Amino acid sequence: MIGIVLITHGSIGKAMLDVATRLVQIQQGYVQVVSSCSFDQPELLERVEESFKSMPEANGFLVLTDLFGATPTNVTQSFMCAYNLSVITGLNMPMLLKALTYHKQEIALDDLAQRVYDASKACIVLEEGKRKI
């Protein structure tokens, strides 16, 4: 099983997980949320590592962050060599739902990350309409 770690600003990750778990059952203990705003840099790094260590049976970790180039994504760089990670930025609900659906299956981390990435991109749609006057 792949562990899922959400690293987000404020309570975004917790709020999204609360909504997602109304739609998809999660595997307790294999989904963790860390808020980057709650801690200074050293403590944040410690909390993120604790989230990985809390899932010792995981076959790698899919990390979902809310904003590329910001602290949640940047802290993952410290763990790329120590843990088997894939990181996807731009957290959205389709991304989270797909991750929660597939992480329980016997699937390689690279395949899971690609499926989640593809699904989240496919659900970003621009609809334009002409306004009638």
PyRosetta script that sets phi, psi and omega in degrees:
from pyrosetta import init, pose_from_sequence

init()
pose = pose_from_sequence("MIGIVLITHGSIGKAMLDVATRLVQIQQGYVQVVSSCSFDQPELLERVEESFKSMPEANGFLVLTDLFGATPTNVTQSFMCAYNLSVITGLNMPMLLKALTYHKQEIALDDLAQRVYDASKACIVLEEGKRKI")
pose.set_psi(1, 143.5)
pose.set_omega(1, 178.6)
pose.set_phi(2, -94.6)
pose.set_psi(2, 134.3)
pose.set_omega(2, 174.9)
pose.set_phi(3, -81.4)
pose.set_psi(3, 144.2)
pose.set_omega(3, 177.7)
pose.set_phi(4, -112.9)
pose.set_psi(4, 128.5)
pose.set_omega(4, 177.3)
pose.set_phi(5, -126.3)
pose.set_psi(5, 121.6)
pose.set_omega(5, 175.0)
pose.set_phi(6, -99.5)
pose.set_psi(6, 124.6)
pose.set_omega(6, 176.1)
pose.set_phi(7, -121.2)
pose.set_psi(7, 112.8)
pose.set_omega(7, -172.8)
pose.set_phi(8, -139.4)
pose.set_psi(8, 168.0)
pose.set_omega(8, 172.5)
pose.set_phi(9, -75.2)
pose.set_psi(9, 140.5)
pose.set_omega(9, 175.4)
pose.set_phi(10, 53.3)
pose.set_psi(10, -137.5)
pose.set_omega(10, -176.5)
pose.set_phi(11, -103.1)
pose.set_psi(11, 20.1)
pose.set_omega(11, -179.4)
pose.set_phi(12, -57.3)
pose.set_psi(12, -48.8)
pose.set_omega(12, -177.8)
pose.set_phi(13, -61.7)
pose.set_psi(13, -45.7)
pose.set_omega(13, 179.6)
pose.set_phi(14, -63.4)
pose.set_psi(14, -43.8)
pose.set_omega(14, -179.4)
pose.set_phi(15, -63.3)
pose.set_psi(15, -42.8)
pose.set_omega(15, 179.6)
pose.set_phi(16, -66.7)
pose.set_psi(16, -39.3)
pose.set_omega(16, 178.6)
pose.set_phi(17, -65.8)
pose.set_psi(17, -38.7)
pose.set_omega(17, 177.4)
pose.set_phi(18, -58.8)
pose.set_psi(18, -44.4)
pose.set_omega(18, 178.8)
pose.set_phi(19, -67.7)
pose.set_psi(19, -46.6)
pose.set_omega(19, -176.9)
pose.set_phi(20, -60.8)
pose.set_psi(20, -37.0)
pose.set_omega(20, -177.9)
pose.set_phi(21, -73.4)
pose.set_psi(21, -7.3)
pose.set_omega(21, 170.8)
pose.set_phi(22, -79.4)
pose.set_psi(22, -19.3)
pose.set_omega(22, -177.3)
pose.set_phi(23, -107.0)
pose.set_psi(23, -29.1)
pose.set_omega(23, -174.9)
pose.set_phi(24, -135.5)
pose.set_psi(24, 135.4)
pose.set_omega(24, 174.6)
pose.set_phi(25, -77.1)
pose.set_psi(25, 138.2)
pose.set_omega(25, 179.2)
pose.set_phi(26, -106.5)
pose.set_psi(26, 158.9)
pose.set_omega(26, 175.4)
pose.set_phi(27, -87.3)
pose.set_psi(27, 103.8)
pose.set_omega(27, -177.8)
pose.set_phi(28, -53.0)
pose.set_psi(28, 139.0)
pose.set_omega(28, 178.7)
pose.set_phi(29, 88.8)
pose.set_psi(29, -13.2)
pose.set_omega(29, -179.7)
pose.set_phi(30, -111.1)
pose.set_psi(30, 11.9)
pose.set_omega(30, 176.9)
pose.set_phi(31, -134.2)
pose.set_psi(31, 122.5)
pose.set_omega(31, -178.5)
pose.set_phi(32, -126.6)
pose.set_psi(32, 149.3)
pose.set_omega(32, 177.6)
pose.set_phi(33, -125.9)
pose.set_psi(33, 132.5)
pose.set_omega(33, 176.7)
pose.set_phi(34, -127.8)
pose.set_psi(34, 130.5)
pose.set_omega(34, 177.0)
pose.set_phi(35, -95.9)
pose.set_psi(35, 123.5)
pose.set_omega(35, -178.5)
pose.set_phi(36, -74.3)
pose.set_psi(36, -20.6)
pose.set_omega(36, -176.8)
pose.set_phi(37, -81.6)
pose.set_psi(37, -14.5)
pose.set_omega(37, -174.9)
pose.set_phi(38, -83.2)
pose.set_psi(38, -11.3)
pose.set_omega(38, -170.6)
pose.set_phi(39, -138.7)
pose.set_psi(39, 155.0)
pose.set_omega(39, 170.4)
pose.set_phi(40, -77.0)
pose.set_psi(40, 170.8)
pose.set_omega(40, -171.7)
pose.set_phi(41, -54.7)
pose.set_psi(41, -50.7)
pose.set_omega(41, -179.7)
pose.set_phi(42, -61.1)
pose.set_psi(42, -40.8)
pose.set_omega(42, -179.5)
pose.set_phi(43, -70.1)
pose.set_psi(43, -35.1)
pose.set_omega(43, 176.8)
pose.set_phi(44, -62.7)
pose.set_psi(44, -45.6)
pose.set_omega(44, 177.7)
pose.set_phi(45, -58.5)
pose.set_psi(45, -41.2)
pose.set_omega(45, 178.8)
pose.set_phi(46, -63.9)
pose.set_psi(46, -43.3)
pose.set_omega(46, -180.0)
pose.set_phi(47, -64.4)
pose.set_psi(47, -40.9)
pose.set_omega(47, 179.1)
pose.set_phi(48, -64.5)
pose.set_psi(48, -45.5)
pose.set_omega(48, 178.9)
pose.set_phi(49, -63.2)
pose.set_psi(49, -38.3)
pose.set_omega(49, 176.1)
pose.set_phi(50, -59.8)
pose.set_psi(50, -37.1)
pose.set_omega(50, 179.5)
pose.set_phi(51, -64.9)
pose.set_psi(51, -38.3)
pose.set_omega(51, 176.5)
pose.set_phi(52, -67.6)
pose.set_psi(52, -45.5)
pose.set_omega(52, -178.2)
pose.set_phi(53, -66.0)
pose.set_psi(53, -23.8)
pose.set_omega(53, -179.7)
pose.set_phi(54, -73.6)
pose.set_psi(54, -7.2)
pose.set_omega(54, 179.9)
pose.set_phi(55, -123.4)
pose.set_psi(55, 63.6)
pose.set_omega(55, -174.0)
pose.set_phi(56, -64.7)
pose.set_psi(56, -21.4)
pose.set_omega(56, -179.1)
pose.set_phi(57, -89.8)
pose.set_psi(57, -1.6)
pose.set_omega(57, -177.5)
pose.set_phi(58, -68.6)
pose.set_psi(58, 142.6)
pose.set_omega(58, 176.7)
pose.set_phi(59, -95.5)
pose.set_psi(59, 51.3)
pose.set_omega(59, -177.3)
pose.set_phi(60, 108.1)
pose.set_psi(60, 173.2)
pose.set_omega(60, -174.6)
pose.set_phi(61, -135.6)
pose.set_psi(61, 133.8)
pose.set_omega(61, 171.0)
pose.set_phi(62, -101.2)
pose.set_psi(62, 116.4)
pose.set_omega(62, -179.6)
pose.set_phi(63, -102.5)
pose.set_psi(63, 126.2)
pose.set_omega(63, 178.5)
pose.set_phi(64, -112.6)
pose.set_psi(64, 124.1)
pose.set_omega(64, 179.8)
pose.set_phi(65, -121.0)
pose.set_psi(65, 160.8)
pose.set_omega(65, -174.0)
pose.set_phi(66, -88.9)
pose.set_psi(66, -24.5)
pose.set_omega(66, -172.3)
pose.set_phi(67, -147.7)
pose.set_psi(67, 117.3)
pose.set_omega(67, 177.7)
pose.set_phi(68, -63.6)
pose.set_psi(68, 136.3)
pose.set_omega(68, 177.6)
pose.set_phi(69, 86.8)
pose.set_psi(69, -4.8)
pose.set_omega(69, -179.9)
pose.set_phi(70, -102.1)
pose.set_psi(70, 174.9)
pose.set_omega(70, -175.5)
pose.set_phi(71, -50.8)
pose.set_psi(71, -46.7)
pose.set_omega(71, -178.2)
pose.set_phi(72, -55.7)
pose.set_psi(72, -40.2)
pose.set_omega(72, 179.8)
pose.set_phi(73, -77.6)
pose.set_psi(73, -41.2)
pose.set_omega(73, -176.9)
pose.set_phi(74, -61.9)
pose.set_psi(74, -36.3)
pose.set_omega(74, -178.8)
pose.set_phi(75, -66.5)
pose.set_psi(75, -23.9)
pose.set_omega(75, -179.6)
pose.set_phi(76, -65.8)
pose.set_psi(76, -25.5)
pose.set_omega(76, -179.6)
pose.set_phi(77, -59.3)
pose.set_psi(77, -31.9)
pose.set_omega(77, -179.4)
pose.set_phi(78, -66.5)
pose.set_psi(78, -18.7)
pose.set_omega(78, -173.2)
pose.set_phi(79, -111.9)
pose.set_psi(79, -1.4)
pose.set_omega(79, -174.5)
pose.set_phi(80, -60.9)
pose.set_psi(80, -35.7)
pose.set_omega(80, -179.3)
pose.set_phi(81, -84.0)
pose.set_psi(81, -29.3)
pose.set_omega(81, -175.1)
pose.set_phi(82, -83.2)
pose.set_psi(82, -27.0)
pose.set_omega(82, -175.7)
pose.set_phi(83, -131.1)
pose.set_psi(83, 155.7)
pose.set_omega(83, 176.0)
pose.set_phi(84, -82.3)
pose.set_psi(84, 98.1)
pose.set_omega(84, -173.9)
pose.set_phi(85, -122.2)
pose.set_psi(85, 148.4)
pose.set_omega(85, 161.2)
pose.set_phi(86, -127.5)
pose.set_psi(86, 137.4)
pose.set_omega(86, -177.2)
pose.set_phi(87, -121.1)
pose.set_psi(87, 130.2)
pose.set_omega(87, 175.0)
pose.set_phi(88, -122.9)
pose.set_psi(88, 130.0)
pose.set_omega(88, -179.9)
pose.set_phi(89, -102.7)
pose.set_psi(89, 166.4)
pose.set_omega(89, 178.8)
pose.set_phi(90, 83.6)
pose.set_psi(90, 40.2)
pose.set_omega(90, -176.1)
pose.set_phi(91, -45.9)
pose.set_psi(91, 127.8)
pose.set_omega(91, 172.7)
pose.set_phi(92, -139.0)
pose.set_psi(92, 167.9)
pose.set_omega(92, -174.7)
pose.set_phi(93, -63.0)
pose.set_psi(93, -43.9)
pose.set_omega(93, 177.1)
pose.set_phi(94, -58.8)
pose.set_psi(94, -37.5)
pose.set_omega(94, 178.0)
pose.set_phi(95, -61.3)
pose.set_psi(95, -48.1)
pose.set_omega(95, -178.2)
pose.set_phi(96, -65.8)
pose.set_psi(96, -44.3)
pose.set_omega(96, 179.3)
pose.set_phi(97, -60.8)
pose.set_psi(97, -42.5)
pose.set_omega(97, 179.1)
pose.set_phi(98, -64.9)
pose.set_psi(98, -42.9)
pose.set_omega(98, 179.3)
pose.set_phi(99, -61.7)
pose.set_psi(99, -44.0)
pose.set_omega(99, -179.3)
pose.set_phi(100, -69.4)
pose.set_psi(100, -27.9)
pose.set_omega(100, 178.9)
pose.set_phi(101, -75.2)
pose.set_psi(101, -43.1)
pose.set_omega(101, -172.7)
pose.set_phi(102, -91.6)
pose.set_psi(102, -22.0)
pose.set_omega(102, -171.9)
pose.set_phi(103, -65.2)
pose.set_psi(103, -18.8)
pose.set_omega(103, -179.4)
pose.set_phi(104, -82.0)
pose.set_psi(104, -14.9)
pose.set_omega(104, -176.9)
pose.set_phi(105, -83.8)
pose.set_psi(105, 160.6)
pose.set_omega(105, 175.1)
pose.set_phi(106, -76.9)
pose.set_psi(106, 92.7)
pose.set_omega(106, -176.2)
pose.set_phi(107, -144.8)
pose.set_psi(107, 144.3)
pose.set_omega(107, 178.7)
pose.set_phi(108, -69.7)
pose.set_psi(108, 149.4)
pose.set_omega(108, -179.6)
pose.set_phi(109, -56.6)
pose.set_psi(109, -44.1)
pose.set_omega(109, -180.0)
pose.set_phi(110, -60.4)
pose.set_psi(110, -41.5)
pose.set_omega(110, 178.7)
pose.set_phi(111, -66.8)
pose.set_psi(111, -42.5)
pose.set_omega(111, 177.9)
pose.set_phi(112, -60.5)
pose.set_psi(112, -48.4)
pose.set_omega(112, -178.7)
pose.set_phi(113, -59.6)
pose.set_psi(113, -41.8)
pose.set_omega(113, -179.9)
pose.set_phi(114, -66.0)
pose.set_psi(114, -42.6)
pose.set_omega(114, 178.3)
pose.set_phi(115, -62.0)
pose.set_psi(115, -43.8)
pose.set_omega(115, -179.7)
pose.set_phi(116, -66.1)
pose.set_psi(116, -43.8)
pose.set_omega(116, 178.9)
pose.set_phi(117, -60.8)
pose.set_psi(117, -48.7)
pose.set_omega(117, -179.6)
pose.set_phi(118, -61.5)
pose.set_psi(118, -43.4)
pose.set_omega(118, -179.0)
pose.set_phi(119, -64.3)
pose.set_psi(119, -40.0)
pose.set_omega(119, -178.0)
pose.set_phi(120, -69.8)
pose.set_psi(120, -36.7)
pose.set_omega(120, 177.0)
pose.set_phi(121, -67.7)
pose.set_psi(121, -40.3)
pose.set_omega(121, -177.3)
pose.set_phi(122, -65.5)
pose.set_psi(122, -22.4)
pose.set_omega(122, -177.9)
pose.set_phi(123, -93.2)
pose.set_psi(123, 5.6)
pose.set_omega(123, 174.5)
pose.set_phi(124, -95.7)
pose.set_psi(124, 112.7)
pose.set_omega(124, -172.0)
pose.set_phi(125, -129.2)
pose.set_psi(125, 137.2)
pose.set_omega(125, 173.0)
pose.set_phi(126, -109.3)
pose.set_psi(126, 119.1)
pose.set_omega(126, 176.2)
pose.set_phi(127, -112.6)
pose.set_psi(127, 127.6)
pose.set_omega(127, 179.0)
pose.set_phi(128, -119.2)
pose.set_psi(128, 137.7)
pose.set_omega(128, 179.0)
pose.set_phi(129, -128.4)
pose.set_psi(129, 155.6)
pose.set_omega(129, 176.5)
pose.set_phi(130, -89.1)
pose.set_psi(130, 131.6)
pose.set_omega(130, 178.9)
pose.set_phi(131, -83.7)
pose.set_psi(131, 129.4)
pose.set_omega(131, 178.7)
pose.set_phi(132, -87.2)
pose.set_psi(132, 137.1)
pose.set_omega(132, 179.8)
pose.set_phi(133, -105.9)
pose.dump_pdb("model.pdb")
